[in-house]
Amino acid sequence: MILSASLAMAQNKGRITGKVVDAANKTAVDYATVSVFAKGNPKPTGGAVTDGSRIFNIDQLQDGQYYIVVNFMGYQTYTSADVTITQNKVDLGIINLTAANKQLTEVTVTAKPPMVENKIDKMVYNAANDLTSQGGVAIDILKKVPQVSVDIDGNVELQGNSSVRFLINGKPSTVFGSSLPDVLASLPASQIKSIEVITSPGAKYDAEGLGGIINIILKDNKILGINGNVNLSAGTRRENGSANLNIRNGNFGVSAFFSGNAQINTRTLNLNDRTSTDASGNTTRLIQDGSSNFRRAGYESGINLDWSPTRNDNFTGSFGIDHFSNRNEGITMQQQLTTGMADVLSNRTSLSKFSANSYDWSMAYKHKFKRDGQELDVLYTASAGRNNSAYDQQQVYNGQTDPFAASSSNNPGRDRETNISIDYTHPLSKLCCWKQGLKPYYRILTARPT
């Protein structure tokens, strides 16, 4: 007992106390955290939390030099001067915490729209949020859009109606007039921002497309500075690639893009074995054994200008080039075996090909009024295209050089279209809006089949 008392006397214990108040109104600051640090040691050796009496008490401190740190949310951190403990009580008195007033210069809220949006006059499918389709093409996205159906040949129907008009960024293009399945199978999904489905077109749209309108919105970029991206995908049947470059300084921006698509050669085998018997009992067996090779390719490129002199006014201009093509070659070996007659052997070859080129340019102006949804749009678009489709088929008996049956066709064509439109939209309520506009257009279609 005498030894324990001696040891207790040898261990000098000190204590630090104080009060924490708001520097402005001198009210208590409850639940402020007070930490004690020994000089030279980054880890706290003790601490406490203030209560309603504003007084904190930290004891059991050995002799030495200490300092305290007081923290509380919304206040600046307080750090005391060095305090020396020598088996005594140190009262720091009143500690004033100063409010940490910080003013935010700007707040940016970023959110992704839902996959499908239903608006007053259209339905929007946000393809940019569909990560599963980014390696595919436009036709893969259309298969997921509600109310839209796509058959095995790439033909599109909207609510069961095949009379559908396609637009790009709300503008017509002659490229859709050549071969829609080729266009949709060659446009990379990585370039598509969203797809708008308009089942009841307003006055600003032409009467074409009684089943509705499908508007393909390409991606744009509003980020300041210079930025870009490259997307590549490869597979055993299809390869896609796209590149985008964006330059924006203040309210003026320039963007350019290039995207390409190729469907690698696909071979399809076919075999037909048919036996027939005529009224005389003669039997004829027809064997057809062949294959066909199909390839498809396309690319798109363009440049866009964007200028917003004021918050409510915007000018845009664009120029684009499109090219799509496909080629199908086939050969069939045919045997005709008839009872009592010599066998007839022949080869049939076929070739069909298609190509389309188009050029699109446009200028647009949009003015937004103070009322949400009230706007004036002026648009000038022009498009020119050339397309050509051809086929050749021949059937030759074995051992001969000249065909006994053949056919061929070559169909070049041109398409030119110019549109000028002025549209005004005035919302009457959340569920109703009034639209009016004027739209003269000029169109020339020429074809020369041979």
Secondary structure, 3 states (H helix, E strand, C coil): CHHHHHHHHHCCCEEEEEEEEECCCCCECCCCEEEEEECCCCCEEEEEECCCCCEEEEEEECCEEEEEEEECCCECCEECCCEEECCCEEEEEEEEECECCCCCCCCCCCCCCCCEEECCCCEEECHHHCHHHCCCEHHHHHCCCCCEEECCCCCEEECCECCEEEEECCECCHHHHCCHHHHHHHCEHHHEEEEEEECCCCCCCCCCCCCEEEEEEECCCCCCEEEEEEEEECCCCEEEEEEEEEEEECCEEEEEEEEEEEEEEEEEEEEEEEEEECCCCCEEEEEEEEEEEEEEEEEEEEEEEEEEEECCEEEEEEEEEEEEEEEEEEEEEEEEEECCCCCEEEEEEEEEEEEEEEEEEEEEEEEECCCCCCEEEEEEEEEEEEEEEEEEEEEEECCCCCCCEEEEEEEEEEEEEEEEEEEEEEEEECCEEEEEEECCEEEEEEECCC
